[in-house]
Amino acid sequence: MNPSDPPNPWTFFLLALKASLFSTGGMGNVPSLHGDLIGRGWATEREFAESLAVGQISPGPNGLWVVGLGYLLDGLRGALLALLAICLPPLLVLAVEHFYRRVENHPAVVGFVSGLSLAVVGVFVIVLWKLLQGNGLDPFSVSMVAVSILLAATRRVPVAAVVGFGALAGIVADLVRR
C-alpha cells in the first residue's frame, strides 16, 4: 500500500473503535492506534505528534485528538469516523446501564452480579498472591498489604493516597535494604 493512500475507512473506524473500547479515555488509546496505524503505514509520527498537540491545546476532552488524526489521515470522512468511534463506547455504556436499571432486581441478574463479584474477588486474590510471591513473601510485603487493606477499608483515605504511600514506602524500604 502506498503510504499516501488514505486508510480503508471501515478498517480505520474499527481500529479507532477498538482503541476507544479498550482504553480508559483521554490519551489511553494512543498506544493502540499508534501501533495499528503506523504498522499499516497509514500514519506517520509527525501526524500523531500534530494531532496530539492540537488535542492538547484545543478546548474540550483530551480524547478528541483522535478526530484531528482522522482528519489528517482521511479528511472530513476520517474525522467523522474517528468521532463516531470515540463516541460509541460511552453510548454503549449508557444503553447497558439503562437496560440494567430495568432488570437489576430480577433473580437471574442478581445471581449473575453476585457470581461476577465473587469471580472478580477470586481473580484479585490470585493476582495479589502472585504479586506477593514475585516480590518475595517477607514481613515488609505482608505488612504493606495489611496496612493498605486497613487504610482502604476505612474509606477515609483515598485509594490514590494508599497507592502513593505504598510506592513511597517501597522506595524507602529498597533504599534501606541497600
C-alpha positions as CSV (number, residue, x, y, z in Angstrom):
1,M,0.0,0.0,0.0
2,N,1.2,3.5,-0.8
3,P,1.6,5.5,2.4
4,S,0.0,8.5,0.7
5,D,-3.2,6.4,0.1
6,P,-6.0,7.1,2.6
7,P,-6.7,4.3,5.0
8,N,-9.6,2.0,4.3
9,P,-12.5,3.8,6.1
10,W,-14.1,0.7,7.5
11,T,-10.8,-0.6,8.9
12,F,-9.9,2.8,10.3
13,F,-13.2,3.1,12.0
14,L,-12.8,-0.4,13.6
15,L,-9.3,0.3,14.7
16,A,-10.4,3.6,16.3
17,L,-13.4,1.9,17.9
18,K,-11.2,-0.9,19.3
19,A,-8.8,1.6,20.7
20,S,-11.7,3.5,22.3
21,L,-13.3,0.4,23.7
22,F,-10.1,-0.9,25.4
23,S,-8.8,2.4,26.8
24,T,-9.7,4.5,29.8
25,G,-10.3,7.7,27.8
26,G,-8.2,10.7,27.1
27,M,-4.8,9.6,25.8
28,G,-5.3,5.9,26.7
29,N,-5.9,5.0,23.1
30,V,-2.6,6.4,21.8
31,P,-0.6,3.2,22.0
32,S,-3.2,1.0,20.3
33,L,-3.8,3.5,17.5
34,H,-0.1,4.2,17.1
35,G,0.8,0.6,16.7
36,D,-2.1,-0.1,14.3
37,L,-1.8,2.9,12.1
38,I,1.9,3.2,12.0
39,G,2.2,-0.5,11.4
40,R,-0.1,-0.3,8.4
41,G,1.7,2.8,7.0
42,W,-1.5,4.8,7.3
43,A,0.0,7.4,9.7
44,T,3.4,9.0,10.4
45,E,5.0,10.0,13.6
46,R,4.5,13.6,12.6
47,E,0.7,13.2,12.1
48,F,0.5,11.6,15.5
49,A,2.5,14.5,17.1
50,E,0.4,17.1,15.3
51,S,-2.9,15.6,16.3
52,L,-1.8,15.1,19.9
53,A,-0.6,18.7,20.0
54,V,-3.8,20.1,18.6
55,G,-5.8,17.9,21.0
56,Q,-3.8,19.3,24.0
57,I,-4.3,22.9,23.1
58,S,-7.9,22.6,22.0
59,P,-10.8,23.1,24.4
60,G,-12.7,20.0,25.5
61,P,-11.8,16.5,26.3
62,N,-8.3,15.2,25.6
63,G,-9.8,12.2,23.7
64,L,-10.8,14.5,20.8
65,W,-7.2,14.4,19.5
66,V,-8.4,11.3,17.5
67,V,-10.7,13.5,15.5
68,G,-7.7,15.6,14.4
69,L,-5.8,12.4,13.5
70,G,-8.8,11.2,11.5
71,Y,-8.9,14.5,9.6
72,L,-5.1,14.4,8.8
73,L,-5.5,10.8,7.5
74,D,-8.7,11.0,5.5
75,G,-10.2,14.5,5.6
76,L,-13.7,15.1,6.8
77,R,-14.7,11.4,6.4
78,G,-11.8,10.4,8.7
79,A,-12.7,13.0,11.3
80,L,-16.3,11.9,11.3
81,L,-15.4,8.2,11.6
82,A,-13.0,8.9,14.4
83,L,-15.6,11.0,16.2
84,L,-18.2,8.2,15.9
85,A,-15.6,5.6,17.1
86,I,-14.8,7.5,20.3
87,C,-18.5,8.3,21.0
88,L,-19.9,4.8,20.6
89,P,-18.3,3.2,23.7
90,P,-19.8,5.8,26.2
91,L,-23.2,5.5,24.4
92,L,-22.9,1.7,24.7
93,V,-22.3,2.1,28.5
94,L,-25.4,4.3,28.8
95,A,-27.5,1.8,26.9
96,V,-26.3,-1.1,29.1
97,E,-26.9,1.0,32.2
98,H,-30.4,1.8,31.1
99,F,-31.2,-1.8,30.4
100,Y,-29.6,-2.9,33.7
101,R,-31.8,-0.4,35.6
102,R,-34.9,-2.2,34.2
103,V,-33.7,-5.7,35.2
104,E,-31.4,-5.2,38.2
105,N,-33.9,-6.8,40.6
106,H,-34.6,-9.9,38.5
107,P,-33.3,-13.0,40.4
108,A,-31.1,-14.1,37.4
109,V,-29.5,-10.7,37.2
110,V,-28.9,-10.6,41.0
111,G,-27.3,-14.1,40.8
112,F,-25.2,-13.1,37.8
113,V,-23.9,-9.9,39.5
114,S,-23.2,-11.9,42.7
115,G,-21.3,-14.6,40.8
116,L,-19.4,-12.0,38.8
117,S,-18.4,-10.1,42.0
118,L,-17.1,-13.3,43.6
119,A,-15.2,-14.2,40.5
120,V,-13.6,-10.7,40.5
121,V,-12.6,-11.1,44.2
122,G,-11.1,-14.6,43.4
123,V,-9.1,-13.2,40.5
124,F,-7.9,-10.3,42.7
125,V,-6.8,-12.7,45.4
126,I,-4.8,-14.8,42.9
127,V,-3.2,-11.6,41.4
128,L,-2.4,-10.4,44.9
129,W,-0.8,-13.7,45.8
130,K,1.3,-13.8,42.7
131,L,2.4,-10.2,43.3
132,L,3.4,-11.1,46.8
133,Q,5.3,-14.2,45.6
134,G,7.1,-12.2,42.9
135,N,8.2,-9.5,45.3
136,G,9.2,-12.0,48.0
137,L,7.0,-13.0,50.8
138,D,8.7,-11.2,53.6
139,P,7.4,-9.3,56.7
140,F,7.6,-5.9,54.9
141,S,5.5,-7.2,52.0
142,V,2.9,-8.7,54.3
143,S,2.7,-5.6,56.5
144,M,2.3,-3.4,53.4
145,V,-0.6,-5.5,52.2
146,A,-2.2,-5.4,55.7
147,V,-1.8,-1.7,56.1
148,S,-3.1,-1.0,52.6
149,I,-6.1,-3.1,53.2
150,L,-6.8,-1.5,56.5
151,L,-6.4,2.1,55.1
152,A,-8.6,1.3,52.1
153,A,-11.2,-0.4,54.4
154,T,-11.7,2.8,56.4
155,R,-12.7,4.6,53.3
156,R,-11.3,7.8,54.8
157,V,-8.1,7.6,52.8
158,P,-8.4,7.9,49.0
159,V,-7.2,4.8,47.1
160,A,-4.7,7.0,45.2
161,A,-3.2,8.1,48.5
162,V,-2.9,4.5,49.7
163,V,-1.1,3.6,46.4
164,G,1.1,6.6,46.7
165,F,2.0,5.8,50.3
166,G,2.7,2.2,49.3
167,A,5.0,3.4,46.5
168,L,6.9,5.7,48.8
169,A,7.2,3.0,51.4
170,G,8.6,0.7,48.8
171,I,11.2,3.2,47.7
172,V,12.3,3.8,51.3
173,A,12.4,0.1,52.0
174,D,14.5,-0.5,48.9
175,L,16.9,2.3,49.9
176,V,17.2,0.9,53.5
177,R,17.9,-2.7,52.1
178,R,20.8,-1.5,50.0
